[in-house]
Amino acid sequence: MATASVGTCLSAGWALFKKNPLTHVVAWVLVSVVGSISVGLLAGPMLVGYMRMIAREDRGEKAQIGDVFRGFDDLVPALVAGLISFLVLSLGFALCFIPGLLIMALPVVALYLVAHGEQDGVAAFNRAWSTVTKNLGSAFWCALVLGIVGGLGALLCWVGVLVTAPVSMIASYYMARQLLGDDVARLPAL
């Protein structure tokens, strides 16, 4: 059983953000704007693209802002995995809130799987569900802390979100990688 370490995820997220902060800020703004304009419908493909950008940097390659749109290369699996995950998460929050908290890591893990080659959105969701429920404790704590970190920037008149949200997203990428037991050397080139 794999676990996610909050400290490791945050350290890795901050370290990668510091290497190229402007690219991450612009990428996060693009993900947020496209996701908002599409009422969340295109959030999945945009997040897949952002994860692919993070993966490139993680392998030591140069990332570009345009990488964030590479999630549209796998539009259908990203849409399906994202929509199912977000619907299940919403249902969990509707059921007395606590079930939603427990499975907060679900969308990130499902979209991570699509970003790394899963071509079936339902299969990505199923594997994410299995992974998150088997590692419920560490997935819950890590996703909760990363969510809080991501939202902390709102306290500074929303300006801080330009740093905390991308760092939280990068850290969430590392959380998914840890939960799935992926090693960067084994990940396919995207």
C-alpha positions in Angstrom: 0.0 0.0 0.0 1.4 3.4 -1.1 1.1 6.5 1.1 1.3 10.2 0.4 3.5 12.3 2.6 2.3 15.9 3.0 5.7 17.2 3.7 7.3 15.5 0.7 4.5 16.7 -1.6 4.7 20.3 -0.4 8.5 20.4 -0.6 8.4 19.0 -4.2 5.7 21.4 -5.1 7.5 24.4 -3.8 10.8 23.3 -5.4 9.3 22.8 -8.8 7.3 26.1 -8.6 10.5 28.0 -7.7 12.2 26.8 -10.9 9.7 28.5 -13.2 7.2 30.6 -11.2 5.9 32.7 -14.0 5.1 29.7 -16.2 3.2 28.1 -13.3 1.3 31.2 -12.5 0.2 31.8 -16.1 -0.6 28.1 -16.5 -2.8 28.1 -13.4 -4.6 31.3 -14.5 -5.3 29.6 -17.9 -6.6 26.5 -16.2 -8.8 28.6 -13.9 -10.2 30.9 -16.6 -10.9 28.1 -19.1 -12.4 25.9 -16.4 -14.6 28.8 -15.2 -15.7 29.9 -18.6 -16.7 26.3 -19.5 -18.5 26.0 -16.1 -16.0 23.3 -15.2 -16.6 21.2 -18.3 -13.1 21.7 -19.6 -11.4 21.7 -16.2 -10.4 18.0 -16.7 -8.5 18.5 -20.0 -6.9 21.6 -18.7 -5.7 19.9 -15.5 -4.4 17.0 -17.5 -2.4 19.4 -19.6 -1.0 21.1 -16.5 0.0 17.8 -15.1 1.8 17.0 -18.4 3.6 20.3 -18.0 4.6 19.4 -14.5 5.7 15.9 -15.6 8.0 17.4 -18.2 9.6 19.6 -15.6 9.8 16.7 -13.2 11.9 14.8 -15.8 14.2 17.8 -16.2 12.7 19.0 -19.5 11.8 22.6 -20.3 8.1 23.3 -19.8 6.2 25.9 -21.8 2.9 27.6 -21.1 1.4 26.0 -24.2 1.8 22.6 -22.6 -1.2 23.3 -20.5 -3.4 22.8 -23.6 -1.9 19.3 -24.2 -4.7 17.8 -22.2 -7.0 18.3 -25.2 -4.9 15.7 -27.0 -6.9 13.2 -24.9 -10.1 15.2 -24.6 -12.6 12.3 -24.2 -10.7 10.4 -21.5 -9.9 13.6 -19.6 -13.6 14.7 -19.8 -14.9 11.4 -18.7 -12.5 10.9 -15.9 -12.9 14.5 -14.7 -16.7 14.5 -14.9 -17.2 11.2 -13.1 -14.6 12.0 -10.4 -16.1 15.5 -9.8 -19.7 14.1 -9.8 -18.7 11.4 -7.3 -16.9 14.0 -5.2 -19.9 16.3 -5.3 -22.2 13.5 -4.2 -19.8 12.7 -1.4 -20.0 16.3 -0.2 -23.8 16.3 -0.5 -23.9 13.2 1.8 -23.2 14.9 5.1 -19.9 16.5 3.8 -17.5 13.9 5.4 -17.6 11.3 2.6 -16.6 14.1 0.2 -13.7 15.1 2.4 -12.5 11.5 2.5 -12.3 11.2 -1.2 -10.9 14.6 -2.1 -7.9 13.1 -3.8 -10.1 11.2 -6.3 -10.1 13.8 -9.2 -6.4 14.5 -9.0 -5.5 10.8 -9.1 -7.9 10.1 -12.0 -6.6 13.0 -14.1 -3.0 12.1 -13.3 -3.7 8.7 -14.8 -5.1 10.2 -18.0 -2.1 12.6 -18.1 0.2 9.5 -18.0 -1.4 7.6 -20.8 -4.7 6.0 -19.6 -7.0 6.2 -22.6 -10.2 5.1 -20.9 -11.7 7.7 -18.6 -13.8 5.1 -16.8 -10.8 2.9 -16.2 -8.9 6.0 -14.9 -11.7 6.7 -12.5 -11.9 3.0 -11.3 -8.2 2.8 -10.7 -8.3 6.2 -8.9 -11.2 5.0 -6.8 -9.3 1.8 -5.8 -6.1 3.7 -5.1 -7.8 6.4 -2.9 -10.0 4.1 -1.0 -7.1 1.7 -0.3 -5.0 4.6 1.0 -7.8 6.6 2.5 -5.9 8.0 5.5 -2.9 9.4 3.7 -4.9 10.5 0.7 -7.4 12.3 2.9 -4.8 14.2 5.0 -2.6 15.1 2.1 -5.5 16.3 -0.1 -6.9 18.3 2.9 -3.6 20.0 3.7 -2.9 20.8 0.1 -6.5 22.2 -0.3 -5.9 24.4 2.7 -2.6 25.6 1.4 -4.1 26.3 -2.0 -6.8 28.4 -0.5 -4.5 30.3 1.9 -3.6 32.8 -0.8 -7.2 34.1 -0.7 -6.4 35.7 2.7 -4.1 38.2 1.0 -6.8 39.9 -1.2 -6.6 36.9 -3.6 -3.1 37.9 -4.8 -1.5 35.1 -2.8 -3.5 32.5 -4.7 -1.2 33.1 -7.6 1.5 31.3 -5.6 -0.5 29.0 -3.3 -2.8 27.5 -5.9 0.0 26.4 -8.4 2.1 25.1 -5.5 -0.8 23.1 -4.2 -1.5 21.8 -7.7 2.1 20.7 -8.2 2.1 19.1 -4.8 -1.2 17.3 -5.7 0.6 15.9 -8.7 3.2 14.5 -6.4 0.5 13.2 -4.1 -1.1 11.2 -7.0 2.4 9.9 -8.0 3.1 8.7 -4.5 -0.3 7.1 -4.0 0.1 5.2 -7.3 3.7 4.3 -6.5 5.0 5.9 -9.7 8.7 6.7 -10.1 9.5 9.5 -12.5 12.0 7.4 -14.3 9.2 4.9 -15.2 6.8 7.5 -16.5 6.3 7.7 -20.2 7.5 10.7 -22.2 4.5 12.9 -23.0 
